[in-house]
Amino acid sequence: MSRFFAFIYGVVCYGIFFATQLYLIGFLGNLLVPISIDNGASSATGTALLVNIGLIALFGFQHSVMARPGFKAWWTNLVPKSVERSTYVLFASLSLILLYWQWRTMGQVIWQVDAAWLQTVLWGVFFAGFVLVLLSTFIIDHFDLFGLRQVTLNLLQREYADPEFKVVSLYKFVRHPLYVGLLLAFWGTPTMTLGHLVFAIGMSAYILIGVRHEERDLVQILGEDYAKYQERIPMLIPRPGKVHETVKAGSTGKAPSSMR
C-alpha cells in the first residue's frame, strides 16, 4: 500500500467515523435525521427486541475482538500497521451504520418528563455527554486515537512512536471520562421509550464489560504504574483524591478510555 493511498484511506475512514458520530447525536435525540431511535422501521415487539439486541451485540463483538492485542498482532500481518487503527475505526463506524439502518422502533413510553425545567436539565445531560466524549478524545490524543496521526507520520516517512499520557484534566477525577460521557448521552432524555431503554441498557452493559478487558490490557502494558492509578482514581464515578504521576503508554499508544 503506497504511503499516499494509506493517507487518503485514513482520512476517508476518519470522515466516515466523524459523520457516524454526528449521526449518533441525531439518532439518540430524534433530531434532524431520517432514521432515529424512535422513528424508523417497526416490527412486532418480540422481533424488534431480538433484532435490536443482535445489533448491539454485533457492535460490541466487533469492538471487543478487534481491540484485543492478540487480534491486532494477527491483523497487522494482513494490513499495514500504519492503517491498523484507521481500519478499526472504519469497521466500528460500519457496525454503527448497520445499527442505525436496521434498528427497530419500540415506541412504548417508559417515562415522560413534562416539567419544562427538568426537560432542559435532561437535554443538558444529553449534550454534555457528547461534549465530554469529545474533550476526552483530545486529552488522550484525538488524531492518534482515530488513526490520522499514524497515516500522516507514514506519509511523511517519520517513525511512529507511542504517545505518552499523563494523568491530567478529566483523568484526575475518573479513569474513563470518555465512557462517562457516553453513559450520560445514552440516559439523558426526557422521553424514554422501550427502544431507547434497550439501547441504553445494551450499550451500558457493553461499556461495563468492555472496560474490564481494557483495564486488564492496560495493567499488562503499563504494569505497576497503572495498577497504582487504579487504586487512587475511580473508574467512572468521581471522588476526591490524588493522582499518579506521568506514565508511558507502552506498546499500544493509548491512554485509558481509548476505545481500542
N, C-alpha and C positions, 0 to 999 in steps of 0.2 A: 504494500500500500504506500503510495507516494506521500511525502510529508504534506503537500498541499491538499491532496484529497482527504487525508486524515483530518486536517484542519477544517475543511469545509464540512466534512461529516460531523465533527464535533460541534460546530456552530449550528448545523441543522438540528442535531439532537437536542442541543440546548434550547433552540427556538421552539421545538415541539414540546419540550418539558415546560417552558415558560407559559405557552398558550394553554397547556393542560392544567397547570396550577391556577391560572386566571379563571379557567372554566370551573374549577372546583369551587371557587367563591360563589359563582352564579348558580352552580348545581346545588350546593347545600343551602344557599339563601333564597332559592327560587327567584333569581334576579337576572333578567336580560338574556337568558339563554333559552334555546328552543326546547331542550330536554333537561328537566331538573329532577330533583329527588321526589317531588310531589306533582310533577307534570310530565308524564311520558306514557309509555306503554303500560297496559294493565293486564292482569291475569287473575285467575282465582287466587284467593289468599294463600292457600297451601302451595300452589305452584309458584306464586310470586316470592314467597318466603324461601323456597328451595333455590330458585334462580338467584336471588339476591345474596343468600349465604354462600352459594357457589362462587359468585363473582368476587365477594370479599375474600373467600378462601384462596382463590386463584391469585388475587393481588398479593396476599400475604405470602403465599408459596413462592411466587417469583421473587419478592423482596428478600425473603429469608434464605432461599437457596443460593441466589446469585451473590448474596452478601458474605457468605461463608468463605473463609480463607482457602479451604480445600478446593472449593469450586473455582475460585479465582485463579488458583495455581494451575488447575486443569484448563480453564477457559483461555488463559493467556498463551497456551500452546496453539490455540486456534485463531485468536485475534491478537494484533499487536498491543503491547502494554499501553501505548500512547492513547489508544481508543477504548481500553477496557472500561473506564469509568463512563465515557460517553455512551457506550453500548448498554451498560447497566441502566443509565438514565433513560435511554430510548425504550428499553423493554418495560421499565417502570411506567413510563408515560403511556405506552400502548396498553398495558394492563388497566390503567385508569380510563383510557378512552373506551375500551371494551366495556368497562363497568358503566360509564355514562350511557353508552349506546343501548345496552341490554337491560339496564335497570328497570325493575317493575314497580310501578307506583302502588303504594299501600297507604291510601289516604285517610284511614281511620284516625281520628284525632285522639291522642293520648292525653295531652294537656294543651290548654289555650290560655295565654295570659292576656287579659283585657285591659288592665291598667296601663295607660299611656307611658307613665314614668318607668314602669317595670319592663315594658316592651323596649324602651330606649336603652335601659341597662343591659338587657339580653342581646340586643343588636350590638351594643358596645363591646360586650364579651366576645361575640362572634368575630367582629372585625379586629379587635385587639389580639385575638388568637392568631390570625394570619399575619399581622404586623410582627408579633413575637417570633413566628416561624421565620420570617424574612430576616429580621435582625439577628437571629441565632445563626443563620447560614453565613452571614457576613462576619460574625465574630469567629466562626470556625475558619473560613476561607471559602467564600461563596463560589468562586470560579474554579477552585480545586475540587470542591465537593461535587460540582456538576460537569466536570470534565474539560472545561475550557482552558484551564492552566496547563493541563497535560498536553493537549494538542498544539497550544501556542508555543510551548517550550520545544516540542518536537519539530515544529515548523522552523523555528529559529536555530535548530540544531544545538540546543542547550540541554544539559543533563538535568533530568528531573530529580529533585530532592524532596523527601517527605517534609511537609511543613511542620514546624514546631508549634505546639499550642501552649498557651499559658492559661492559668485559671484566672480569668478576668471577667469583668462586666457581669452578665447574667449567670455565668458559670460559677460565680461566687455564692450564688443562692441555691441553685439546683444543678445536678449533673446533666440534665437533659431538658433545657428550656425549649428546644425545638418541639419535643413531644408534648410539653405542657401547652404550647401554643396550639398544636393540633387538637388536643383534647378540649380546649376552650372553644375552638371553632366547631368541633363536632356537636357539642352540647349546648352552645349558646344560641337558642332560638326561642322566640315567643310562642311558636306553634310547633309542637312535637307530634308528628304523625307516626303511625306504626312503621312506615318505611324509613323515616328519618331515625327512629329509635333503633331499628335493626342495623342501619348503617353505623350509628354512633356506638352501639354495643359491640358490633363486629370489629370495627376499626380500633376501638379502645382495647379490646381483648388482644388484637394483634400487637398493638404497641406494648402492652404489659408483658406479653410473651416474648416479643422480639427484643425488647430492651435487655432482658435477662441474657439472651445469647450474645448481644453486643457487648454487654459488660464482661462476660467471660472472655471474649476475644480481646478486649482492652486490657484485662488483667494479664493475659498471656503475653501481649505485646509490650505493655508498659511496666509490668511487674509490680514491685512494691510501691512505686510512686502512685499508681492508680489505686492500689488497694488502700493506701492511706487517704487518698482523695475520697474514696467511697465511705470511709469511716467518718469523715468530717463533714461531708456535704450530702444532703438528702437527694434522693433520686428525682422526685417530681414535686414534692410539697416543700416550699421554702421554710427554713427556720434559721434563727440567728446562729452564727458560728464562724469559725475561721476557715481558711482555705489552705490547701497545699500550694507549694510554690511551683515554678515552671517545671514542666516535664516535656520530654521529647516524644514525638508521635510515632516512634517505631517504624515499622516497615509498611504500614498502610496509609500513612499520611492523613490520619483522621483524628479529630477531637471527639469527645462524647457527643451523642445525638447526631452523628454524621449521616444516618440513614443508609449506611453502606450495607 
